[in-house]
């Protein structure tokens, strides 16, 4: 089964069965509360961390969070909670 066909099938199932796309397609779910709190679900690991920049591995690429005074409040195998002043959230393709 080709990758393209699987991807199309997952999209069809998501629409037809009204399932959340993040669950079926293994996409990250990002919840940003103002500029002070970000909750990242379905990540694949933490690649780099400092108080100004955090790089997170996703299934398809990476996410870069830039800010000031960034602190990891919670880190679990597929969940991450960051606090601080968040200035920028970028998706980086592989």
Beta strands, then each sheet from edge to edge (+ up, - down):
strand 1: 29-33
strand 2: 37-41
strand 3: 45-49
strand 4: 53-58
strand 5: 61-75
strand 6: 79-92
sheet 1: 1+ 2- 6+ 5- 4+ 3-
end
